[in-house]
Amino acid sequence: MAPKIKVQLVDDHAVVRAGFRRLLEDMADISVVAESATSEECLLDYRKHHPDVVVLDVFMPGMGGMEAIRRLLAIDEDAKVVVLSFYDSWIIPMRALKAGARGYLSKRTAPGELIAAVRKVAAGQSYIEPAIAQKIAEQSVFGGQEPIERLTSREFEVFQLLVQGERVADIAKKLHVSPKTVGIHRAHIMQKLETSSLASLTRMAGYYGLLEQL
């Protein structure tokens, strides 16, 4: 009998992790070997358990999921990451894949998609939810360089929190940085996106489909 596929779940919501654990462990060929609530825990647990596949949400407290992907690959260049997120606009999947993820799924997708993604990525293939793959392809063919692509990973995280109405002090606490650092990121965001108002940032977020989960 072939060994089970070892999976690590990374999501800051315990209820979400529990649901995905039940789904995956109903499969005879999959075993969840670790659950991590933050990106920092993700790196520690990866070193400890050496999973075959990491299923990770990109939007979490601390360093954030995008940075976690990069650091996982620095630890192990063969690390296999499947991103599972509420966001299904092209911009976040594209960023995740550029960071080194092997797969991307929306949390709205059918349960069978996650099982298929884990199996394919464990086997060395990639897996992108078909609807998301189509959006990425359309952007690549018909779209040009978008202003939002100028943002660094951390700036993008701050941007997301700002348009959700978070205050600077709350963002600093959530990301484990100082309010001054958040203020600097906000200034860079405004400069790169050529705007000076939160209302404009929010409209831009809506345009990119980043407010759909609210």
JORA-V354030 format. One record per backbone hydrogen bond with DSSP energy under -1.0 kcal/mol. CO is the residue of the C=O (numbers start at 1). NH is the residue of the N-H. Records with the same first field share a line. If there is no record, write none. Layout:
CO = NH, NH
This chain:
5 = 31
6 = 52, 53
7 = 33, 34
8 = 55
9 = 36
10 = 57
13 = 17
14 = 18
15 = 19
16 = 20
17 = 21
18 = 22
19 = 23
20 = 24
21 = 25
24 = 27
27 = 30
29 = 5
31 = 7
34 = 9
36 = 11
38 = 42
39 = 43
40 = 44
41 = 45
42 = 46
43 = 47
44 = 48
45 = 49
46 = 50
53 = 8
54 = 82
55 = 10
56 = 84
58 = 65
64 = 68
65 = 69
66 = 70
67 = 71
68 = 72
69 = 73
70 = 74
71 = 75
72 = 76
76 = 79
80 = 54
81 = 102, 103
82 = 56
83 = 105
85 = 107
89 = 93
90 = 94
91 = 95
92 = 96
93 = 97
94 = 98
95 = 99
96 = 101
102 = 127
103 = 83
104 = 129
105 = 85
106 = 109
110 = 113
111 = 115
112 = 116
113 = 117
114 = 118
115 = 119
116 = 120
117 = 121
118 = 122
119 = 123
120 = 125
121 = 124
127 = 104
129 = 133
130 = 134
131 = 135
132 = 136
133 = 137
134 = 138
135 = 139
136 = 140
137 = 141
138 = 142
139 = 143
146 = 149
147 = 150
148 = 151
152 = 156
153 = 157
154 = 158
155 = 159
156 = 160
157 = 161
158 = 162
159 = 163
161 = 166
162 = 165
167 = 171
168 = 172
169 = 173
170 = 174
171 = 175
172 = 177
174 = 62
178 = 182
179 = 183
180 = 184
181 = 185
182 = 186
183 = 187
184 = 188
185 = 189
186 = 190
187 = 191
188 = 192
189 = 193
190 = 195
197 = 201
198 = 202
199 = 203
200 = 204
201 = 205
202 = 206
203 = 207
204 = 208
205 = 210
206 = 209
211 = 214
